[in-house]
């Protein structure tokens, strides 16, 4: 297998999720959907917990529609909590069952130092939505849960990579046997 059906790019605010998902889009030709752009499309001006479910639902509706039609997709969302990630694993399992095929996915967790993240947040502009206040990093960090071996083992057709965006180093955390070629292709796209 030389490509994934789905890439999920995760990490705290300012860790490089958008930049990473843009590289995947530009170098592999795989469209992306991001929580920030979805918020804009829904007319949401600021981050709020109340709107998070609505944004997540809209993102996954687009992902499911694309995968159902045989396409590929990259999702760019914080997904720092285990519960949020497990929801995505379950969604892909159910969609695979419904479609009668085994969808293959990669989760790329972006990380960098807190100082770098906060500087990036403060310097933001473009399509990113508020908050531009670096304390937003602390709010998201409070719900951050590491990806555990048990989580990776139970995640079906997912491979897991950690991307240190500050040092430009990707570390494979768990790669399914049939994903080796796809992981190498993905890593080359992100690092080039």
MARVOVEX-166727 format. One record per residue: residue number from 1; residue in three letters; y negated, x, z of N, C-alpha, C, CB in turn. Coordinates in nm, 3 decimals. Atoms other than C-alpha are relative to their C-alpha. Glycine has a CB too. Example, Ala and Ser with C-alpha at 12.3 -4.5 7.8 and 13.67 -1.06 7.14 Angstrom:
BEGIN
1,ALA,0.119,0.089,0.000,0.450,1.230,0.780,-0.120,0.090,0.000,-0.003,-0.099,0.125
2,SER,0.119,-0.082,-0.006,0.106,1.367,0.714,-0.109,-0.077,0.073,-0.046,0.041,-0.142
This chain:
BEGIN
1,UNK,0.117,0.084,0.000,0.000,0.000,0.000,-0.124,0.089,0.000,0.000,-0.096,0.121
2,UNK,0.116,-0.089,0.010,-0.332,0.152,-0.103,-0.132,-0.065,0.039,-0.012,0.051,-0.138
3,UNK,0.125,0.064,-0.042,-0.584,-0.104,0.019,0.029,-0.109,0.104,-0.074,-0.060,-0.121
4,UNK,-0.008,0.105,-0.101,-0.649,-0.343,0.305,-0.061,-0.128,-0.054,-0.072,0.043,0.129
5,UNK,0.061,0.128,0.034,-0.721,-0.712,0.265,-0.128,-0.019,0.081,0.098,-0.117,0.027
6,UNK,0.111,0.022,-0.092,-0.960,-0.700,0.559,-0.032,0.127,0.077,0.031,-0.115,0.096
7,UNK,0.050,-0.107,-0.087,-1.171,-0.437,0.734,-0.088,-0.068,0.104,-0.079,0.112,-0.081
8,UNK,0.088,0.050,-0.105,-1.326,-0.523,1.070,-0.068,0.121,0.062,0.080,-0.084,0.108
9,UNK,0.077,-0.112,-0.052,-1.604,-0.284,1.170,-0.066,-0.047,0.129,-0.107,0.050,-0.105
10,UNK,0.045,0.044,-0.132,-1.679,-0.311,1.542,-0.077,0.111,0.071,0.119,-0.044,0.084
11,UNK,0.069,-0.096,-0.085,-1.885,-0.140,1.810,-0.124,-0.061,0.060,-0.037,0.125,-0.080
12,UNK,0.121,0.046,-0.067,-2.186,-0.177,2.032,-0.117,0.005,-0.098,-0.031,0.087,0.126
13,UNK,0.122,-0.004,0.080,-2.537,-0.223,1.896,-0.040,0.145,-0.023,-0.114,-0.079,0.069
14,UNK,0.050,-0.133,0.029,-2.672,0.087,1.723,0.106,0.106,-0.021,-0.087,0.043,0.107
15,UNK,-0.106,-0.101,0.017,-2.333,0.256,1.675,0.030,0.031,-0.145,0.126,-0.047,0.068
16,UNK,-0.020,-0.031,0.142,-2.344,0.247,1.294,0.090,-0.096,-0.075,0.055,0.135,-0.013
17,UNK,-0.086,0.098,0.067,-2.149,-0.067,1.205,-0.052,-0.036,-0.139,0.012,-0.127,0.085
18,UNK,0.058,0.040,0.129,-2.388,-0.171,0.927,0.012,0.112,-0.102,-0.148,-0.039,0.017
19,UNK,-0.011,-0.113,0.092,-2.399,0.175,0.772,0.144,0.019,-0.046,-0.052,0.129,0.067
20,UNK,-0.142,-0.016,0.034,-2.019,0.199,0.784,0.046,-0.110,-0.094,0.086,0.000,0.128
21,UNK,-0.044,0.110,0.087,-1.967,-0.145,0.630,-0.064,0.011,-0.138,-0.035,-0.136,0.064
22,UNK,0.064,-0.022,0.130,-2.218,-0.060,0.355,0.076,0.106,-0.080,-0.147,0.042,0.018
23,UNK,-0.077,-0.103,0.069,-2.018,0.254,0.272,0.128,-0.059,-0.059,0.033,0.116,0.095
24,UNK,-0.123,0.064,0.049,-1.700,0.047,0.241,-0.033,-0.087,-0.121,0.066,-0.086,0.112
25,UNK,0.040,0.087,0.111,-1.881,-0.201,0.019,-0.033,0.082,-0.125,-0.121,-0.087,0.040
26,UNK,0.045,-0.079,0.115,-2.041,0.062,-0.204,0.109,0.086,-0.060,-0.116,0.087,0.041
27,UNK,-0.098,-0.096,0.051,-1.750,0.303,-0.232,0.135,-0.061,-0.035,0.021,0.108,0.100
28,UNK,-0.127,0.066,0.031,-1.457,0.062,-0.239,-0.020,-0.134,-0.071,0.081,-0.021,0.127
29,UNK,0.029,0.125,0.070,-1.631,-0.240,-0.391,0.045,-0.124,0.074,0.063,0.002,-0.134
30,UNK,-0.048,0.113,-0.082,-1.533,-0.468,-0.103,-0.121,-0.067,0.065,0.102,0.049,0.108
31,UNK,0.116,0.068,-0.058,-1.791,-0.732,-0.008,0.007,-0.003,0.152,-0.010,-0.141,-0.054
32,UNK,0.006,0.001,-0.146,-1.907,-0.749,0.351,-0.076,-0.124,0.047,-0.067,0.129,0.054
33,UNK,0.075,0.105,-0.068,-2.026,-1.016,0.586,-0.030,0.053,0.139,0.080,-0.136,0.005
34,UNK,0.044,-0.053,-0.129,-2.226,-0.927,0.895,-0.058,-0.111,0.086,-0.104,0.112,-0.020
35,UNK,0.055,0.099,-0.091,-2.324,-1.120,1.200,-0.152,-0.009,-0.013,0.037,0.033,0.145
36,UNK,0.146,0.003,0.014,-2.690,-1.019,1.151,-0.045,-0.083,-0.120,-0.055,0.142,-0.013
37,UNK,0.040,0.076,0.119,-2.713,-1.154,0.797,0.042,-0.146,0.010,0.060,0.063,-0.126
38,UNK,-0.044,0.139,-0.019,-2.515,-1.464,0.892,-0.098,-0.073,0.092,0.144,-0.005,0.059
39,UNK,0.100,0.061,-0.088,-2.762,-1.530,1.175,-0.123,-0.040,-0.080,-0.040,0.097,0.115
40,UNK,0.116,0.031,0.084,-3.045,-1.512,0.924,0.028,-0.121,-0.087,-0.038,0.121,-0.087
41,UNK,-0.037,0.112,0.086,-2.862,-1.748,0.690,0.005,-0.132,0.073,0.133,0.027,-0.063
42,UNK,-0.005,0.121,-0.083,-2.820,-1.995,0.974,-0.135,-0.033,0.063,0.105,0.015,0.109
43,UNK,0.133,0.023,-0.055,-3.188,-1.968,1.065,-0.015,0.039,0.146,-0.036,-0.142,-0.015
44,UNK,0.006,-0.044,-0.139,-3.121,-1.801,1.400,-0.088,0.125,0.007,0.143,0.029,0.058
45,UNK,0.099,-0.107,-0.003,-3.409,-1.572,1.493,0.034,0.110,0.100,-0.135,-0.057,0.032
46,UNK,-0.032,-0.100,-0.101,-3.284,-1.396,1.807,0.145,-0.015,0.043,-0.094,-0.012,0.122
47,UNK,-0.135,0.004,-0.053,-2.950,-1.309,1.961,0.004,-0.095,0.120,0.048,0.142,0.040
48,UNK,-0.024,0.081,-0.119,-2.816,-1.564,2.206,0.148,-0.030,0.010,-0.083,-0.133,-0.004
49,UNK,-0.142,0.033,-0.022,-2.478,-1.638,2.359,0.033,-0.137,-0.055,0.034,0.006,0.149
50,UNK,-0.023,0.137,0.047,-2.518,-2.003,2.263,0.031,-0.002,-0.150,-0.122,-0.088,0.030
51,UNK,-0.019,-0.001,0.145,-2.536,-1.920,1.894,0.115,0.091,-0.045,-0.128,0.043,-0.067
52,UNK,-0.104,-0.096,0.037,-2.264,-1.652,1.900,0.122,-0.070,-0.060,0.043,0.082,0.121
53,UNK,-0.116,0.072,0.052,-1.982,-1.904,1.846,-0.027,-0.056,-0.139,0.040,-0.113,0.094
54,UNK,0.037,0.056,0.131,-2.166,-2.067,1.557,-0.001,0.110,-0.107,-0.138,-0.069,0.008
55,UNK,0.003,-0.114,0.093,-2.224,-1.727,1.391,0.142,0.046,-0.030,-0.084,0.117,0.058
56,UNK,-0.138,-0.045,0.018,-1.863,-1.618,1.447,0.077,-0.098,-0.089,0.070,0.014,0.137
57,UNK,-0.068,0.102,0.080,-1.736,-1.947,1.300,-0.041,0.011,-0.147,-0.032,-0.142,0.053
58,UNK,0.048,-0.011,0.138,-1.954,-1.909,0.988,0.053,0.128,-0.067,-0.154,-0.001,-0.003
59,UNK,-0.053,-0.125,0.054,-1.844,-1.546,0.941,0.146,-0.019,-0.039,-0.014,0.115,0.102
60,UNK,-0.143,0.015,0.028,-1.476,-1.635,0.966,0.029,-0.103,-0.107,0.073,-0.037,0.126
61,UNK,-0.018,0.093,0.112,-1.513,-1.932,0.732,-0.012,0.073,-0.133,-0.103,-0.115,0.008
62,UNK,0.017,-0.077,0.123,-1.640,-1.692,0.467,0.118,0.095,-0.021,-0.132,0.081,0.005
63,UNK,-0.114,-0.092,0.011,-1.363,-1.440,0.541,0.124,-0.075,-0.047,0.027,0.069,0.135
64,UNK,-0.119,0.078,0.035,-1.090,-1.703,0.523,-0.008,-0.047,-0.144,0.017,-0.120,0.094
65,UNK,0.017,0.045,0.138,-1.229,-1.844,0.198,0.027,0.115,-0.098,-0.142,-0.057,-0.021
66,UNK,-0.019,-0.116,0.088,-1.239,-1.496,0.041,0.145,0.044,-0.004,-0.088,0.116,0.047
67,UNK,-0.140,-0.043,-0.004,-0.890,-1.397,0.157,0.091,-0.104,-0.065,0.044,0.025,0.146
68,UNK,-0.080,0.108,0.059,-0.748,-1.735,0.055,-0.001,0.008,-0.153,-0.052,-0.137,0.047
69,UNK,0.014,-0.011,0.145,-0.876,-1.672,-0.298,0.052,0.134,-0.052,-0.147,-0.016,-0.040
70,UNK,-0.059,-0.127,0.042,-0.703,-1.331,-0.305,-0.095,0.118,0.004,0.052,-0.013,-0.136
71,UNK,0.097,-0.108,-0.008,-1.013,-1.123,-0.236,0.017,0.085,0.124,-0.139,-0.055,-0.004
72,UNK,0.006,-0.087,-0.118,-1.087,-0.852,0.017,-0.135,-0.022,0.067,0.021,0.151,-0.038
73,UNK,0.125,0.022,-0.073,-1.357,-0.857,0.284,-0.012,0.105,0.109,-0.005,-0.143,0.060
74,UNK,0.032,-0.083,-0.116,-1.527,-0.635,0.538,-0.087,-0.083,0.093,-0.072,0.133,-0.042
75,UNK,0.074,0.074,-0.102,-1.651,-0.797,0.859,-0.068,0.102,0.091,0.093,-0.095,0.082
76,UNK,0.077,-0.091,-0.085,-1.922,-0.626,1.062,-0.054,-0.081,0.118,-0.117,0.068,-0.080
77,UNK,0.038,0.074,-0.122,-1.950,-0.765,1.419,0.028,0.089,0.121,0.079,-0.136,0.011
78,UNK,-0.023,-0.084,-0.118,-1.972,-0.614,1.768,0.145,0.000,0.049,-0.089,-0.045,0.112
79,UNK,-0.140,0.010,-0.044,-1.628,-0.739,1.884,0.039,0.103,0.104,0.091,0.012,-0.118
80,UNK,-0.031,-0.099,-0.102,-1.640,-0.520,2.193,0.095,-0.055,0.106,-0.127,0.048,0.066
81,UNK,-0.092,0.057,-0.099,-1.442,-0.763,2.409,0.138,-0.018,-0.062,-0.054,-0.135,0.054
82,UNK,-0.139,0.016,0.045,-1.065,-0.779,2.384,0.022,-0.142,-0.050,0.099,0.033,0.114
83,UNK,-0.020,0.140,0.040,-1.078,-1.159,2.362,-0.052,-0.025,-0.142,-0.070,-0.095,0.099
84,UNK,0.055,0.018,0.135,-1.300,-1.145,2.052,0.091,0.065,-0.104,-0.143,0.059,-0.009
85,UNK,-0.089,-0.069,0.095,-1.072,-0.892,1.882,0.131,-0.076,-0.014,0.028,0.144,0.046
86,UNK,-0.127,0.071,0.007,-0.758,-1.086,1.972,-0.013,-0.130,-0.077,0.051,-0.029,0.139
87,UNK,0.022,0.118,0.081,-0.910,-1.396,1.818,0.014,0.034,-0.149,-0.140,-0.060,0.028
88,UNK,-0.012,-0.039,0.140,-0.933,-1.206,1.489,0.145,0.031,-0.037,-0.089,0.122,-0.029
89,UNK,-0.141,-0.028,0.029,-0.573,-1.084,1.511,0.077,-0.131,-0.020,0.065,0.084,0.116
90,UNK,-0.068,0.129,0.008,-0.455,-1.439,1.571,-0.038,-0.075,-0.127,-0.033,-0.086,0.124
91,UNK,0.045,0.067,0.122,-0.665,-1.575,1.286,0.071,0.057,-0.122,-0.152,0.014,-0.015
92,UNK,-0.067,-0.063,0.114,-0.514,-1.323,1.043,0.149,-0.034,0.000,-0.020,0.153,0.004
93,UNK,-0.141,0.040,-0.007,-0.161,-1.403,1.168,0.018,-0.142,-0.055,0.051,0.007,0.146
94,UNK,-0.011,0.138,0.044,-0.217,-1.774,1.113,-0.026,-0.014,-0.150,-0.097,-0.089,0.077
95,UNK,0.030,0.006,0.143,-0.374,-1.723,0.771,0.115,0.061,-0.081,-0.132,0.074,-0.029
96,UNK,-0.116,-0.060,0.068,-0.085,-1.493,0.669,0.114,-0.100,-0.008,0.046,0.127,0.074
97,UNK,-0.106,0.101,-0.002,0.165,-1.760,0.774,-0.030,-0.113,-0.098,0.018,-0.056,0.140
98,UNK,0.040,0.111,0.086,-0.027,-2.031,0.591,0.007,0.038,-0.147,-0.142,-0.047,0.036
99,UNK,0.000,-0.045,0.139,-0.059,-1.825,0.273,0.137,0.048,-0.046,-0.101,0.111,-0.017
100,UNK,-0.133,-0.049,0.035,0.299,-1.699,0.287,0.001,0.146,-0.043,0.057,-0.083,-0.109
101,UNK,0.006,-0.144,0.028,0.194,-1.334,0.258,-0.041,0.073,0.128,-0.100,0.031,-0.118
102,UNK,0.039,-0.080,-0.116,0.138,-1.053,0.504,-0.133,0.069,-0.029,0.109,0.105,0.034
103,UNK,0.131,-0.062,0.017,-0.234,-0.979,0.507,-0.004,0.130,0.081,-0.115,-0.096,0.045
104,UNK,0.008,-0.131,-0.064,-0.308,-0.616,0.596,-0.145,0.027,0.037,0.055,0.111,-0.093
105,UNK,0.137,-0.017,-0.049,-0.611,-0.516,0.802,-0.017,0.132,0.073,-0.039,-0.115,0.092
106,UNK,0.038,-0.120,-0.076,-0.792,-0.220,0.954,-0.118,-0.037,0.089,-0.037,0.120,-0.096
107,UNK,0.112,0.014,-0.091,-1.017,-0.225,1.258,-0.060,0.138,0.021,0.044,-0.065,0.136
108,UNK,0.071,-0.127,-0.015,-1.276,0.053,1.263,-0.100,-0.017,0.113,-0.072,0.042,-0.134
109,UNK,0.092,0.009,-0.115,-1.446,0.098,1.599,-0.101,0.114,-0.009,0.079,0.006,0.135
110,UNK,0.108,-0.099,0.008,-1.781,0.274,1.562,-0.049,0.034,0.140,-0.118,-0.053,-0.087
111,UNK,0.048,-0.047,-0.130,-1.898,0.484,1.855,-0.097,0.116,-0.020,0.118,0.044,0.090
112,UNK,0.088,-0.116,-0.007,-2.171,0.733,1.936,-0.055,0.004,0.142,-0.117,-0.007,-0.108
113,UNK,0.055,-0.010,-0.134,-2.361,0.847,2.242,-0.097,-0.116,0.027,-0.071,0.135,0.020
114,UNK,0.093,0.107,-0.040,-2.563,0.592,2.436,-0.143,0.035,-0.044,0.006,-0.020,0.154
115,UNK,0.134,-0.042,0.039,-2.879,0.793,2.367,-0.024,-0.024,-0.149,-0.022,0.150,0.034
116,UNK,0.014,0.021,0.145,-2.820,0.785,1.992,-0.008,-0.148,-0.033,0.117,0.065,-0.075
117,UNK,0.002,0.145,0.024,-2.742,0.412,1.996,-0.136,-0.060,0.035,0.109,-0.069,0.080
118,UNK,0.127,0.058,-0.044,-3.056,0.330,2.191,-0.116,0.044,-0.090,-0.029,0.040,0.145
119,UNK,0.103,-0.047,0.093,-3.270,0.544,1.960,0.009,-0.079,-0.130,0.014,0.152,-0.027
120,UNK,-0.019,0.077,0.124,-3.122,0.369,1.656,-0.050,-0.143,0.017,0.148,-0.001,-0.040
121,UNK,0.045,0.137,-0.025,-3.187,0.027,1.811,-0.152,-0.006,0.000,0.056,-0.053,0.135
122,UNK,0.146,-0.002,-0.010,-3.547,0.115,1.889,-0.065,0.020,-0.137,-0.046,0.109,0.097
123,UNK,0.056,-0.032,0.132,-3.603,0.246,1.534,0.037,-0.102,-0.108,0.046,0.137,-0.043
124,UNK,-0.049,0.097,0.097,-3.445,-0.057,1.367,-0.110,-0.071,-0.075,0.085,-0.102,0.067
125,UNK,0.087,0.084,0.083,-3.601,-0.260,1.097,0.087,-0.065,-0.104,-0.115,0.082,-0.066
126,UNK,-0.076,0.059,0.109,-3.496,-0.416,0.772,0.054,-0.136,0.038,0.114,0.090,-0.040
127,UNK,-0.056,0.133,-0.023,-3.259,-0.710,0.803,0.054,-0.018,0.141,0.110,-0.026,-0.099
128,UNK,-0.045,0.015,-0.138,-3.159,-0.638,1.163,-0.093,-0.097,0.073,0.006,0.137,0.074
129,UNK,0.078,0.095,-0.078,-3.270,-0.912,1.396,-0.028,0.057,0.138,0.074,-0.134,0.012
130,UNK,0.022,-0.041,-0.139,-3.420,-0.867,1.740,0.129,-0.022,0.078,-0.118,-0.078,0.064
131,UNK,0.094,-0.083,-0.071,-3.357,-0.730,1.992,-0.010,0.141,-0.057,0.038,0.006,0.146
132,UNK,0.023,-0.139,0.034,-3.510,-0.397,1.900,-0.019,0.081,0.127,-0.121,0.016,-0.093
133,UNK,0.013,-0.063,-0.130,-3.518,-0.318,2.270,0.133,0.068,0.035,-0.041,-0.105,0.108
134,UNK,-0.124,-0.072,-0.029,-3.262,-0.050,2.362,0.080,-0.056,0.118,-0.032,0.142,0.027
135,UNK,-0.076,0.057,-0.112,-3.166,-0.242,2.679,0.106,-0.098,-0.049,-0.094,-0.069,0.100
136,UNK,-0.102,0.089,0.057,-2.969,-0.475,2.448,0.136,0.070,-0.003,-0.040,-0.046,-0.142
137,UNK,-0.123,-0.080,-0.003,-2.713,-0.194,2.430,0.072,-0.020,0.133,-0.032,0.150,-0.023
138,UNK,-0.059,0.015,-0.133,-2.658,-0.225,2.806,0.065,-0.137,0.018,-0.106,0.022,0.108
139,UNK,-0.055,0.136,-0.011,-2.602,-0.600,2.779,0.136,-0.009,-0.069,-0.099,-0.103,-0.061
140,UNK,-0.127,0.004,0.073,-2.329,-0.557,2.517,0.102,0.091,0.066,-0.021,0.040,-0.147
141,UNK,-0.090,-0.095,-0.064,-2.181,-0.255,2.695,0.068,-0.061,0.123,-0.076,0.126,0.041
142,UNK,-0.057,0.064,-0.119,-2.125,-0.471,3.004,0.127,-0.078,-0.031,-0.104,-0.092,0.064
143,UNK,-0.121,0.076,0.037,-1.862,-0.671,2.811,0.097,0.084,-0.084,-0.038,-0.127,-0.076
144,UNK,-0.083,-0.089,0.082,-1.710,-0.369,2.632,0.134,0.026,0.069,-0.073,0.132,-0.028
145,UNK,-0.134,-0.030,-0.049,-1.335,-0.333,2.676,0.067,0.092,-0.102,0.084,-0.132,0.022
146,UNK,-0.063,-0.092,0.094,-1.148,-0.039,2.525,0.120,-0.064,-0.069,0.043,0.128,0.072
147,UNK,-0.121,0.042,0.071,-0.877,-0.093,2.267,0.116,0.074,0.063,-0.011,0.029,-0.156
148,UNK,-0.113,-0.060,-0.072,-0.550,-0.033,2.449,0.122,0.013,-0.093,0.035,-0.084,0.124
149,UNK,-0.124,-0.010,0.079,-0.210,0.078,2.315,0.073,-0.134,-0.010,0.093,0.104,0.062
150,UNK,-0.066,0.131,0.001,-0.069,-0.263,2.411,-0.068,-0.094,-0.100,-0.001,-0.063,0.142
151,UNK,0.075,0.084,0.095,-0.345,-0.438,2.214,0.035,0.040,-0.144,-0.153,0.012,0.024
152,UNK,-0.029,-0.046,0.136,-0.279,-0.222,1.906,0.143,-0.037,-0.040,-0.020,0.152,-0.011
153,UNK,-0.140,0.031,0.028,0.096,-0.276,1.931,0.018,-0.148,-0.033,0.089,0.038,0.119
154,UNK,-0.014,0.143,0.021,0.053,-0.653,1.944,-0.084,-0.056,-0.112,-0.033,-0.071,0.124
155,UNK,0.094,0.048,0.102,-0.195,-0.671,1.658,0.060,-0.012,-0.140,-0.118,0.091,-0.005
156,UNK,-0.063,0.029,0.129,0.057,-0.726,1.380,-0.031,0.101,-0.107,-0.043,-0.134,-0.046
157,UNK,0.022,-0.081,0.118,-0.059,-0.589,1.049,-0.134,0.072,0.000,0.011,-0.085,-0.123
158,UNK,0.125,-0.074,-0.014,-0.362,-0.399,1.179,0.028,0.148,0.024,-0.086,-0.058,0.114
159,UNK,0.008,-0.141,-0.038,-0.426,-0.026,1.181,-0.136,0.019,0.067,0.018,0.097,-0.125
160,UNK,0.120,-0.020,-0.081,-0.693,0.112,1.415,-0.055,0.141,-0.017,0.029,-0.027,0.147
161,UNK,0.068,-0.128,0.014,-0.948,0.388,1.361,-0.122,0.001,0.093,-0.042,0.025,-0.147
162,UNK,0.123,-0.018,-0.077,-1.224,0.524,1.584,-0.090,0.091,-0.084,0.027,0.062,0.144
163,UNK,0.093,-0.078,0.080,-1.532,0.647,1.398,-0.117,0.043,0.086,-0.050,-0.081,-0.122
164,UNK,0.113,-0.058,-0.072,-1.771,0.877,1.583,-0.110,0.019,-0.104,0.038,0.136,0.073
165,UNK,0.104,-0.002,0.104,-2.079,0.806,1.371,-0.102,0.110,0.022,-0.071,-0.134,-0.005
166,UNK,0.092,-0.108,-0.030,-2.278,1.078,1.543,0.053,0.134,-0.054,-0.024,0.010,0.152
167,UNK,-0.064,-0.125,0.044,-2.033,1.356,1.457,0.067,-0.013,-0.137,0.102,0.045,0.103
168,UNK,-0.063,0.031,0.128,-1.896,1.189,1.141,0.148,0.041,0.000,-0.075,0.071,-0.114
169,UNK,-0.142,-0.030,-0.017,-1.536,1.214,1.264,0.075,-0.131,0.019,0.024,0.096,0.120
170,UNK,-0.088,0.117,-0.016,-1.267,0.947,1.220,0.130,0.045,0.064,0.027,-0.071,-0.137
171,UNK,-0.126,-0.026,-0.067,-0.971,0.946,1.456,0.091,-0.120,-0.017,-0.023,0.032,0.149
172,UNK,-0.096,0.111,0.007,-0.670,0.731,1.365,0.058,-0.024,0.140,0.115,0.031,-0.103
173,UNK,-0.054,0.037,-0.131,-0.566,0.547,1.682,0.141,-0.053,-0.012,-0.090,-0.103,0.068
174,UNK,-0.132,0.058,0.027,-0.269,0.355,1.540,0.003,-0.040,-0.146,0.030,-0.123,0.094
175,UNK,-0.011,0.028,0.143,-0.163,0.348,1.176,0.141,-0.051,-0.028,-0.033,0.127,-0.086
176,UNK,-0.129,0.056,0.039,0.116,0.121,1.054,0.060,0.087,-0.110,-0.015,-0.149,-0.048
177,UNK,-0.068,-0.086,0.097,0.377,0.304,0.846,-0.041,-0.027,-0.144,0.150,-0.016,0.013
178,UNK,0.033,0.035,0.138,0.289,0.116,0.529,-0.150,0.010,-0.030,0.049,-0.139,-0.032
179,UNK,0.146,-0.007,0.017,-0.087,0.176,0.578,-0.053,0.140,-0.027,-0.067,-0.054,0.123
180,UNK,0.049,-0.138,0.010,-0.104,0.555,0.538,-0.091,0.022,-0.120,0.118,0.095,-0.009
181,UNK,0.081,-0.020,0.120,-0.237,0.552,0.181,-0.133,-0.075,0.010,0.076,-0.045,-0.124
182,UNK,0.123,0.080,-0.014,-0.488,0.274,0.255,-0.095,0.063,0.103,0.034,-0.144,0.042
183,UNK,0.083,-0.065,-0.102,-0.610,0.457,0.567,-0.068,0.124,-0.058,0.085,0.037,0.124
184,UNK,0.059,-0.120,0.061,-0.664,0.780,0.373,-0.113,-0.038,-0.095,0.107,0.081,-0.074
185,UNK,0.103,0.047,0.095,-0.858,0.592,0.104,-0.124,-0.051,0.075,0.057,-0.113,-0.090
186,UNK,0.110,0.053,-0.081,-1.069,0.413,0.367,-0.078,0.113,0.067,0.055,-0.098,0.106
187,UNK,0.066,-0.113,-0.066,-1.142,0.733,0.559,-0.084,0.081,-0.100,0.105,0.091,0.068
188,UNK,0.075,-0.075,0.101,-1.247,0.912,0.240,-0.128,-0.074,-0.040,0.087,0.023,-0.124
189,UNK,0.118,0.080,0.037,-1.484,0.626,0.153,-0.108,0.007,0.108,0.041,-0.145,-0.024
190,UNK,0.095,0.000,-0.110,-1.646,0.627,0.496,-0.064,0.139,0.018,0.069,-0.043,0.130
191,UNK,0.049,-0.136,-0.028,-1.679,1.006,0.526,-0.070,0.066,-0.117,0.113,0.085,0.042
192,UNK,0.061,-0.069,0.117,-1.793,1.090,0.172,-0.147,-0.035,-0.015,0.074,-0.037,-0.128
